[in-house]
Amino acid sequence: MNVDGENKVPHFYSLRSVSQKLFEVITNQLNVRTTYVTREGETAMTVLSSYNEKEEIIPEGYSVEYGGTYCRLIIMNDGDVMHTANLMKDAVTRQLEVTDQLQVKGFLGVTLKDLKGNVFGTLCVMDKEEKEFSGEDIAFLQSMAGILSHMIDLDETRYQMGFFKCPNHSDYRRCFDSFSSRYY
């Protein structure tokens, strides 16, 4: 797996590939214009993958300092979810610089975790129009986050497997068993 030279992190190819397919489904189901996945870094949240219907609202690679993000509000929430009909009218989100920059209203985001329960980032949807999200909408987005969690695990496993030297096909099983005993 290729790794970002500066950050020494995997690029999460499986997550990006599957998310693109799921984003269109999510966008249609929730009737929103944008769906995206972020990754939590040491000081910032960065968009790994995004789908923008009609116009680009959130580009891939977009990064915001952690303190000024909706992601922080999602992750800090006990229910691992945050939603509002209008980000520009919400008492907390209207104060964030990113709200003025993006000019969006409807927002729903859930925490995205790996299979071990560690916070990876967020899965979010947004729209230029006001949007009320139901309990069913929240459950739907959380189930999509569950699917993406498996992709995170796959990518992290592939990344870790890259550290093992398996000279030929007959050694793959031994290498995998060695890897599994260390990480699972």
Legacy VTK file of the C-alpha trace (Angstrom):
# vtk DataFile Version 3.0
C-alpha trace
ASCII
DATASET POLYDATA
POINTS 184 float
0.000 0.000 0.000
1.245 3.456 -0.797
1.866 5.712 2.126
1.874 9.470 2.378
5.583 10.242 2.749
5.133 13.097 5.207
2.479 11.584 7.430
3.405 7.888 7.146
-0.248 6.884 6.890
-2.003 4.630 4.397
-4.038 6.256 1.642
-7.126 4.093 2.390
-7.807 3.033 -1.195
-10.554 0.525 -0.287
-12.335 3.092 1.866
-12.193 5.657 -0.925
-13.352 3.208 -3.585
-16.314 1.867 -1.614
-17.261 5.273 -0.240
-17.692 6.687 -3.750
-20.242 3.972 -4.513
-22.023 4.444 -1.175
-22.053 8.238 -1.352
-24.428 8.293 -4.293
-26.796 5.961 -2.418
-26.538 8.083 0.743
-27.071 11.327 -1.164
-30.184 9.958 -2.858
-31.610 8.342 0.290
-31.145 11.433 2.468
-31.894 13.941 -0.296
-28.719 15.985 0.228
-26.096 17.434 -2.115
-22.847 16.396 -0.427
-21.522 13.347 1.405
-17.984 12.992 2.720
-15.607 11.064 4.989
-13.002 12.770 7.149
-9.948 11.435 8.921
-8.934 12.729 12.312
-5.322 13.905 12.363
-3.229 15.223 15.212
-4.451 18.814 14.806
-6.886 18.807 11.874
-9.695 16.934 10.178
-9.069 16.153 6.504
-11.600 15.070 3.873
-10.471 11.728 2.424
-13.342 11.194 0.035
-16.312 13.293 -1.033
-19.277 13.269 -3.376
-20.743 16.585 -4.449
-23.919 16.556 -6.498
-24.265 19.578 -8.817
-21.559 21.821 -7.286
-18.447 21.183 -5.235
-19.035 22.080 -1.610
-16.434 19.853 0.079
-13.366 18.936 -2.004
-11.168 15.949 -1.224
-8.122 17.071 0.722
-10.027 19.935 2.413
-8.566 20.296 5.902
-9.702 22.324 8.922
-8.063 22.700 12.319
-9.820 20.342 14.712
-11.214 23.048 17.016
-13.130 24.699 14.180
-14.875 21.628 12.784
-18.290 20.045 12.910
-16.381 16.775 13.291
-15.226 17.807 16.762
-18.850 18.361 17.755
-19.832 14.933 16.421
-16.979 13.060 18.103
-17.473 14.872 21.437
-21.216 14.119 21.455
-22.164 11.134 23.627
-24.305 9.703 20.832
-21.540 10.080 18.216
-23.949 12.119 16.076
-24.668 15.771 15.370
-27.377 17.221 13.167
-29.033 20.541 12.568
-31.531 21.873 10.067
-29.472 25.031 9.592
-25.794 25.382 10.504
-26.027 29.155 10.075
-28.752 29.481 12.733
-27.462 26.882 15.221
-26.050 28.601 18.328
-22.787 26.620 18.264
-22.116 26.029 14.571
-22.880 29.568 13.376
-19.813 30.740 15.331
-17.448 28.446 13.433
-15.443 30.014 10.609
-16.118 27.001 8.398
-19.879 27.708 8.488
-19.398 31.096 6.849
-16.961 29.609 4.308
-19.197 26.724 3.207
-22.576 28.495 3.240
-24.525 25.273 3.886
-27.513 24.685 6.125
-28.689 21.091 6.545
-26.111 18.881 8.249
-25.903 15.358 9.676
-22.700 13.662 10.788
-21.798 10.470 12.633
-18.546 9.238 14.125
-16.657 6.788 11.943
-14.750 4.178 13.945
-12.522 1.262 13.082
-13.630 -2.244 14.055
-11.817 -1.938 17.384
-13.936 1.099 18.297
-11.198 3.697 17.820
-12.287 7.003 16.303
-11.152 7.264 12.696
-13.076 10.360 11.653
-16.602 11.169 10.543
-19.161 10.416 7.853
-21.186 13.546 7.062
-23.860 14.868 4.735
-24.818 18.459 4.053
-27.090 20.533 1.875
-27.410 24.177 0.855
-31.062 24.083 1.938
-32.487 23.579 5.420
-32.985 19.901 6.143
-34.569 18.101 9.073
-33.111 14.639 9.707
-35.224 11.905 11.291
-34.171 9.096 13.586
-34.376 6.794 10.557
-31.990 9.080 8.650
-29.517 8.954 11.537
-29.776 5.142 11.789
-29.247 4.861 8.020
-26.091 6.995 8.106
-24.778 5.062 11.118
-25.276 1.783 9.240
-23.327 3.192 6.277
-20.558 4.183 8.695
-20.534 0.570 9.920
-19.886 -0.639 6.375
-17.081 1.879 5.916
-15.536 0.665 9.201
-14.840 -2.650 7.499
-13.022 -0.834 4.702
-10.883 1.023 7.242
-9.970 -2.301 8.835
-9.134 -3.828 5.442
-6.900 -0.896 4.501
-5.136 -0.877 7.859
-4.585 -4.652 7.632
-3.137 -4.323 4.136
-0.899 -1.501 5.334
0.375 -3.557 8.289
0.884 -6.620 6.067
3.271 -4.536 3.972
5.755 -4.665 6.854
6.011 -8.452 6.581
8.295 -10.032 4.020
6.676 -13.056 2.361
9.115 -14.257 -0.284
6.761 -16.679 -2.016
3.151 -17.779 -2.110
3.665 -20.767 0.202
4.809 -18.395 2.964
1.694 -16.175 2.870
-0.203 -18.288 5.378
2.711 -18.199 7.842
3.031 -14.430 7.399
-0.706 -13.909 7.863
-0.754 -16.087 10.991
2.195 -14.114 12.370
0.441 -10.849 11.578
-2.863 -11.984 13.075
-1.270 -13.033 16.338
0.310 -9.582 16.714
-2.687 -7.417 15.842
-5.837 -9.394 16.659
LINES 1 185
184 0 1 2 3 4 5 6 7 8 9 10 11 12 13 14 15 16 17 18 19 20 21 22 23 24 25 26 27 28 29 30 31 32 33 34 35 36 37 38 39 40 41 42 43 44 45 46 47 48 49 50 51 52 53 54 55 56 57 58 59 60 61 62 63 64 65 66 67 68 69 70 71 72 73 74 75 76 77 78 79 80 81 82 83 84 85 86 87 88 89 90 91 92 93 94 95 96 97 98 99 100 101 102 103 104 105 106 107 108 109 110 111 112 113 114 115 116 117 118 119 120 121 122 123 124 125 126 127 128 129 130 131 132 133 134 135 136 137 138 139 140 141 142 143 144 145 146 147 148 149 150 151 152 153 154 155 156 157 158 159 160 161 162 163 164 165 166 167 168 169 170 171 172 173 174 175 176 177 178 179 180 181 182 183
